[in-house]
Amino acid sequence: MNWTSFDTWIVITGSLCALACALPGCFLVLRKMSMMGDAISHAVLPGLAVAFMITGSRASSAMFIGAAIVGVLTAVFTQWISKFGNVDRGAAMGIVFTTMFALGLILIVQAADHVDLDPGCVLYGAIELTPLDLVSVGGYQVPRTVIVVGAVMLLNLVLIVAFFKELRLSAFDAPLSDTLGFSSQFLHYLLMTMVAVTTVAAFEAVGSIIVIAMLIVPPAAALLLTRRLVPVMFLSALVAVLAATLGHVGALTVPKWFGFETTSTSGMMATAAGFLFALAWLFSPSDGLVARWLHRHRSSGAP
């Protein structure tokens, strides 16, 4: 395996994308809204397509605005359908995101004839190509995607630190949050906006499918290891970075074991995240399958 500066930038890009997703993902999992991350990740496609069709470019500002608007609308429509239509929240999410996703695909196909837009890039990502698109920062050439996802990751971190007490309270007890003057509805839409902006920032690098994995899998693995929120967030970040690193190393080495030349790096990153979750599921000190088996074995009095 020949490791180059390209590989280093790919790992940095994947790690920043994974971190940016895992931070708000912790609160999605705690709120039992994992499906909402899936919904927004798919539903922002119309916002992207409309931004492309209006501006004729892939300007980050236009993408962020389009994704944020559609992301918030997805959350609003889901609540409306659930509340006024007396529909289960999970079903409401499924209705909204499939409809929005289908509309987005139609618009993307139309936009692709007029602007530089590759539908495959939106769905599957092109993290292997990110080191080719460079910008100058302080005399150094840095991939543009690193700047974009790094800025979003820092924004998410700042917002979570600034509103940590409020987000934690609304995640565990929304009525109490409202009683104490912290609007759970505002915090809900703030979280949805974070997820939408993070999704579109990571689209070009890792694609929509991998964003969903990084939003949910690292926090879910961390929750198997501890129930305290701050350690959960640190462990989630660790799992995210490990998944990105192991995923790229696996993309370089594993295909050759089976006679293939190469494979999708972003796909291997998601696979690595699933592998790390499986380890947590098996060996968690309190909730792991091995710990449960040992507890039952001891309780049964077996020698």
N, C-alpha and C positions, 0 to 999 in steps of 0.2 A: 504494500500500500504506500503510494507516494503522496505524502501530505504537502500541500502547497498553501500559499496565501489565500487562494480561492476557497479552499476547504475551511480555513479559519474564518473567513467572512461568512461563509454559508452557515457555520455553527453559530456565529454571533447573531446573524439574522434570525435563525430559527429559535435561538434562546430568547431573544428580545420579543419575538412574536409570541412565544409560549408564555413568557412572563406577563406580557401585556394582557393575554387572555386569562391566565390563571388568577390574577388579582381580583377582577370583578367576578370571575367564576366561583370563587369561594362563597360569595354572598348569594349567587344564583342557587348553588347547591344547598346552602343553609335555608333559603326561602322555599325549598322544594320546587324550584322553577327551572330546573335543568332544561326542560323542553323549550323554555322561552329563549334560551341561548340558541338552540337549534332553529327556532322560529325566526328570530331576528337575523341570524346568519344567512338564512335563505331569503328572507323578505326584503333585505336591503338591496337586492338586485334591481328592482324598479328605480330606486333612487340613483343607483350608479348609472343605469342606462339613460335615464332622463338627464342627468348631469352631463354625460357624454354627448347626448344629442343636442343639448343647448349650447354647451361650450365648445364642442368639437375637439376636446383635448382630455388628457388624463390628469388634469391639475388636481393636486391633493386637496386643495381647499374646496373645490367643487364636489369632489367625491365625499369628503367629510360632511359637508352640508346636506347633500342628498341622502347619505346613509343615516345621519342623525335624525332628519325629518321622518324618513320612512321607518326607522327603528322605533321612534316614539309613537308614530301612528300605528305600528304593529301592536304595541302594548295597549294603546287606547282602544283599538278595534277589538282586541282580545277581551278586554274588560267589558266593553259594551255588549259583545255577543254573549259573554258569560252571565252578565248581570241582567240585561234586559231580555235576552232570549232564553234565559233559564237553561243554559247549556253548560255542561261540565267544562271546567277551565282547560283541561287537556284537549277536549274536543274542539273548544274554541281556538286554541293555539293551532291545532292541526288545520282547521278551516282557513284561518288567516294566512299561515305561512305557506300552505300549498297554493292558495290562490295568488298571493303576492309573488311567490317564486315562479309560478307559471307565467304570470304577467311580465316579470323581469326577464325571463328567458326569451319571450316573444320580442320584447323591446331590444334586448341585446342582439338578437339575430338581425333585427332591422338596423340597429345602429352600426353593426359591424361592416355594413356596406358603405358607410359614410365616414367613419372615424377609425383610428387605429385601436381596435378592440378585438381581442381574441377570447371568445367564449370559453375555450378550454383553459385559458390562463385564469379566468375568474373561478372556474370550478375546481381545478386541480393545482393551480399555482405553478411557479417557475423559479423556485428558490435557487436552482443551479445557475441561473442566469443573472442573479442579483449583483454579483461582483463586477459585471460588465458595465453597469449603469453607475458611473462615478460622479461625485461632485467634490469640489475643493473645499475643505474645512481647515482653516489655519495652516494652509500650505500642504495638507495631507489629502490624498485621494481616498474618499470614503464612499461606499455604496449608498445611493440615495435611499434605498429601502431601510438601511440601518438608521439613517437620520429620522425617517418618518416613524418607524415602529418604536425607535428609542424615545422619541418625543411623546408618543402616545402612552408608552409604558410609564414614563415619568409623570405625565398628566394623570394617569390612573392612580399612581402611587400618591401623588399630592392630594387628589380628591379623597382617596380612602383615608389618608392620615388626617386630613382636615375634618372629615365627617365620620370618623371611625366610631365614635360613641353613638352617634345617631343611626348609622347603618347597622351597627350591632344590635341596638335596641329594637329598631323596626324589624330586623330579621327574626328576632326571637319573640317579640310581643308588640305587634303593630298598634293595637288599641292603646297600650300604655304609652307608646311613643307619641301618639296623637294627644293623649291626656297631658303629657309633659310639655307639649308645645312643639314637638318635632314632627312635622307633617310626613306621615308614612307615604302618602301619595307622591309628594315631591321627591322623597328619597327613592321611591320606586322608579319614577321617570328619570331621575338622575342616573340610576344604575342601568336602566335600559339605554340611555344615551351613551353611556360609557361602553356598553357592549356593542352598540351599533358602530360607533367610531372605531373601536378596536377591530371589529370585524373587517371594515373596509380598509383599514391600514394594513391588515395582514393578508388581504385578498390576493394581491399581486404576487406576494412571496410564497404563500403556502396554500392558497385556495380555500374556498368556503368549507369544504368537508373537514379539512385538518383543523380549521379554526374551532369547529364544534368540539373536536376531541380535546384540544388544549383548554377550552373553556371549562370542561367538565371533568376529564379524567384525572388531572393532577389534584384538584380539590377533593375529589371522591377518594383518591388513594390516601391523601393526608388525613381525611376524617376517619379512616380505618385505623390510623396510628395514634391519634390523639383527639380529644373532644374540646380542647381549649382553643379559642379562636386565633389568638396570636401565633401559637405554634403551628396551627393548621395552615396559616398563611405562609409561614416560613417553609414548612415542609412542602406545601403546594408549589412554591417557587423553586425549591430544590428539585422536585420531581420534574417540573417543566424543563429546567435547564438540562437535567440528566437525559430526559427523553429526546431533546433536540440533539444533544451531543452523541448519544448512543445511536440515534436514528441515522445520523449522517455516517458514522463509522460503519454501521450495519449496511447502509446503502453501498458503501465502497467494498465491503468484504463478503457479505452473505450471498449475493447473487452468484459469485464465482463458485461457491460450494455446490451449486445446482447447475452449473454450466451456462449461466447467463452472463452477459456483459455488464449490465447495469440495471437499475430500477429507480423508481421515484423516491427522491430523498424525503419529500414531505410525507409521502405514504409510510416510509420507514420510521419517520419521527412519530407518527400516530401509532404505529405498531409498537414502537419502543415504549410509548406512554401506556399502552394496554398491557405490555409485559410488566412494567413497574407496578401497575395496579394489581396485576395477578399476584406478584410477590407480596404486596401489602395484604391482599385478601387471604393469602395462604399463611403468612407469618406474623400478622398483627398480634401483639402481645395480649390484647383483650378480645378482639373480634375476629381474629384469624381462624381459618379452618383447623390448622394444627393445634392452636391453643384450645379451641372448643373440643377437639377430639381428645386431647390430653385431660381436659377437665372432666369430660364424660367418663373417660377411662379410670381416672382416680375416684370419681364419685361412685362408680360401680363396684369399687373395692377389688378390682382385678389385680392380681399380683404383678 
